[in-house]
Amino acid sequence: MSEIDDTPRTYSGALLAVLAVALFAAIGGLVWNYTISGKITGQQAALADLQQENKKLAAEQRETDARLQVATDELGKSLGLTQKQMDTRAQQIIRREQQDAERLETAQKQTAQQVTAVASDVSNVKTDVGGVKTDLTKTQGDLATTITQLASVRGDLSSTNSVIARNHDELVTLEHKGDRNYYEFTLTKGQKKPVGTVSLELKKADQKKSRFTLNILADDKNYEKKDRNVNEPLQFYSGKNPALYEIVVNNVSGKNQITGYLSTPKGAPTPVSTAQ
């Protein structure tokens, strides 16, 4: 009896143990399945978020690409226009440099021609100067010879002879000496005329005898030169520092007119204007 009663109890305990293990395994499986399901749900939600973000980024990328393409097209157009302008500018610079080079070459040729011309002119001037020197020497010699040929006549006041001119040409020769001033005049009878810084008045003229009478007014003084001859030095003193003046009459025309000249020292006063 006792053996028969013990056998069922042993199987019953083992069965309970198996059931317990199975129950725990089922419960564990449920818990693990729940946990895994939660994780999967979370991962799916995260994946959905990533997919949405990717769509947003893709849209932004497409918009950025579109903007970039527009900017690239505009930049390309701009760069193309600038390049064209740069090419045009470069051509202009090249043409200007070529023109400058041509002008420089032309200027250099002209300068060379001018230098050659100047050198030729200088050579000619040297020749001319040599000729002028020769002519001047000859003229000076001729002048000295002519001066020695001029009449030397004793004046009516001084005890020395005066070199006089007997006509206009000889007067020009005297002027070239440069040691005195000369004023030519033509005087009509009854006319009081300023000559140099003095005044002259013809009182009488005799063509046949080549004689005349002349009044000279200088420094508020009157000097009468009566019955004088042609080409005779008529002398008087005038000025603040009295200097010797000379009048020479070269020609008597009838009874009414004489011609001649007044001679004054270089340092003597000169008139503002002289009526001839």
C-alpha positions in Angstrom: 0.0 0.0 0.0 2.6 2.4 0.9 4.5 2.0 -2.4 1.4 2.5 -4.5 0.6 5.8 -2.6 4.2 7.3 -3.0 4.4 7.1 -6.9 1.7 9.6 -7.9 3.0 12.2 -5.5 6.4 12.1 -7.2 5.0 12.6 -10.7 2.7 15.4 -9.5 5.7 17.4 -8.0 7.7 17.0 -11.2 4.7 18.1 -13.3 4.2 21.1 -11.1 7.9 22.0 -11.5 7.6 21.7 -15.3 4.6 23.8 -15.3 6.2 26.3 -13.2 9.2 26.5 -15.5 7.0 26.7 -18.5 5.0 29.5 -16.8 8.1 31.4 -16.0 9.4 30.9 -19.6 6.1 32.1 -21.0 6.1 35.1 -18.7 9.7 35.9 -19.7 8.8 35.5 -23.3 6.0 37.9 -23.0 8.2 40.4 -21.2 10.9 40.1 -23.8 8.4 40.3 -26.6 6.9 43.4 -25.1 10.3 44.9 -24.6 11.3 44.1 -28.1 8.1 45.4 -29.5 8.6 48.7 -27.7 12.1 49.0 -29.0 10.9 48.2 -32.5 8.1 50.8 -32.2 10.7 53.3 -31.0 13.1 52.5 -33.8 10.2 52.7 -36.4 9.3 56.2 -35.0 12.9 57.3 -35.1 13.2 55.9 -38.7 10.0 57.8 -39.7 11.5 61.0 -38.2 14.7 60.4 -40.1 12.8 59.8 -43.3 10.9 63.1 -42.8 14.2 64.9 -42.0 15.7 63.4 -45.1 12.8 64.6 -47.2 13.2 68.1 -45.8 16.9 68.1 -46.4 16.3 66.8 -49.9 13.8 69.6 -50.6 16.2 72.2 -49.2 19.0 70.6 -51.3 16.9 70.9 -54.4 16.1 74.5 -53.6 19.7 75.2 -52.9 20.7 73.5 -56.2 18.1 75.6 -58.0 19.4 78.9 -56.5 23.0 77.8 -57.1 22.1 77.1 -60.7 20.5 80.5 -61.1 23.5 82.2 -59.5 25.9 80.1 -61.6 24.0 81.1 -64.8 24.1 84.8 -63.8 27.8 84.6 -62.8 28.5 82.9 -66.1 26.7 85.6 -68.0 28.5 88.3 -65.9 31.9 86.6 -66.4 31.2 86.3 -70.1 30.4 90.1 -70.4 33.5 91.0 -68.3 35.7 88.8 -70.4 34.3 90.4 -73.6 35.0 93.8 -72.1 38.4 92.8 -71.1 39.1 91.5 -74.6 37.9 94.8 -76.1 39.9 96.8 -73.6 43.0 94.7 -74.3 42.5 95.3 -78.1 42.2 99.1 -77.4 45.3 99.1 -75.3 47.2 97.2 -78.0 46.0 99.6 -80.7 46.9 102.6 -78.5 50.4 101.2 -77.8 50.9 100.6 -81.5 49.8 104.2 -82.2 52.0 105.6 -79.5 54.9 103.6 -80.9 54.2 104.9 -84.4 54.0 108.5 -83.0 57.2 108.0 -81.1 58.9 106.7 -84.2 57.6 109.7 -86.3 58.7 112.1 -83.6 62.1 110.6 -83.5 62.4 110.9 -87.2 61.2 114.5 -87.1 63.7 115.2 -84.3 66.5 113.7 -86.2 65.6 115.8 -89.3 65.4 118.9 -87.1 68.7 118.1 -85.5 70.2 117.7 -89.0 68.6 120.9 -90.2 69.8 122.8 -87.0 73.3 121.4 -87.5 73.2 122.6 -91.2 71.8 126.0 -90.0 74.6 126.2 -87.4 77.1 125.5 -90.1 75.6 128.1 -92.3 75.5 130.6 -89.4 79.1 129.9 -88.7 79.8 130.6 -92.4 77.6 133.7 -92.3 79.3 134.9 -89.1 82.6 134.5 -90.7 81.3 136.5 -93.7 79.8 139.1 -91.4 83.1 139.5 -89.5 84.9 140.0 -92.8 82.2 142.5 -93.9 82.3 144.3 -90.6 86.1 144.6 -90.7 85.8 145.9 -94.3 83.0 148.3 -93.2 85.0 149.5 -90.3 87.9 150.1 -92.6 85.7 151.9 -95.1 84.1 154.0 -92.3 87.5 155.0 -91.0 88.6 155.9 -94.5 85.4 157.9 -95.1 85.7 159.7 -91.8 89.2 160.8 -92.7 87.8 162.1 -95.9 85.2 164.3 -94.2 85.8 167.9 -94.1 87.5 169.2 -91.0 86.6 172.9 -90.5 87.4 175.3 -87.7 84.3 176.3 -85.7 83.3 179.9 -85.0 84.0 179.6 -81.3 86.5 176.8 -80.6 90.1 176.9 -81.6 90.0 173.3 -82.9 88.6 172.0 -86.1 85.3 170.1 -86.2 84.5 167.2 -88.5 81.4 168.1 -90.4 79.0 166.4 -92.9 78.3 168.2 -96.1 75.3 166.1 -97.1 73.0 163.4 -95.7 75.2 160.5 -96.6 78.2 162.0 -94.8 75.9 162.7 -91.8 75.0 159.0 -91.7 78.7 158.2 -91.6 79.2 160.6 -88.7 76.2 159.0 -86.8 78.0 155.6 -87.1 80.8 157.0 -85.0 78.3 157.1 -82.2 80.0 159.9 -80.2 77.4 162.6 -80.8 73.7 163.1 -81.4 72.5 164.5 -84.8 69.2 166.2 -85.7 68.5 167.1 -89.3 66.2 170.0 -90.1 64.7 172.0 -92.9 63.9 175.6 -92.0 61.7 178.2 -93.8 62.2 181.9 -93.4 60.1 183.5 -90.6 59.5 180.1 -89.0 60.7 179.3 -85.5 61.2 175.6 -85.2 62.3 173.3 -82.4 65.3 171.2 -83.2 66.7 168.9 -80.5 66.4 170.9 -77.3 66.8 174.3 -78.9 64.8 176.5 -81.4 65.9 177.9 -84.7 64.6 180.8 -86.7 65.8 181.7 -90.3 66.1 185.5 -90.6 67.7 185.8 -94.1 68.9 183.5 -96.9 71.0 184.2 -100.0 71.3 181.4 -102.5 73.7 183.1 -104.8 76.2 183.7 -102.1 75.3 180.6 -100.1 74.9 182.8 -97.0 72.3 183.1 -94.3 71.4 184.6 -91.0 70.1 182.4 -88.2 68.8 183.0 -84.7 69.4 180.2 -82.1 67.3 180.2 -78.9 68.7 178.0 -76.1 68.4 178.2 -72.3 66.4 181.5 -72.6 69.3 183.0 -74.6 69.3 184.2 -78.2 72.4 183.6 -80.3 72.5 185.4 -83.7 74.7 183.8 -86.4 74.7 186.6 -89.0 75.9 186.2 -92.7 77.3 182.7 -92.2 78.5 180.4 -94.9 77.2 176.9 -95.9 79.1 174.0 -94.1 80.5 176.4 -91.5 80.2 175.0 -87.9 78.1 177.4 -85.8 78.9 176.8 -82.2 77.3 177.7 -78.9 77.1 176.3 -75.4 73.9 174.9 -73.8 72.6 172.7 -71.0 72.9 172.7 -67.2 76.5 171.7 -67.5 77.3 173.8 -70.6 78.4 171.6 -73.5 79.4 172.5 -77.0 76.6 172.4 -79.6 77.1 172.8 -83.4 74.8 173.7 -86.3 75.8 173.1 -89.9 73.7 174.4 -92.8 74.4 172.3 -95.9 72.2 174.0 -98.4 70.4 177.4 -99.1 67.3 177.2 -101.3 66.5 180.6 -102.7 65.7 183.2 -100.2 63.3 181.2 -98.1 64.8 177.9 -97.0 67.8 176.2 -95.6 68.6 172.5 -94.7 71.2 171.2 -92.2 71.7 169.5 -88.9 72.2 170.1 -85.2 75.0 168.2 -83.4 75.0 167.7 -79.6 77.3 165.8 -77.2 76.2 162.2 -76.3 75.5 163.2 -72.7 73.4 166.2 -73.6 69.6 166.3 -72.9 67.4 164.8 -75.7 63.9 166.0 -76.7 60.8 163.9 -76.2 60.0 164.4 -79.9 61.7 166.3 -82.6 59.9 167.9 -85.5 61.9 167.9 -88.7 
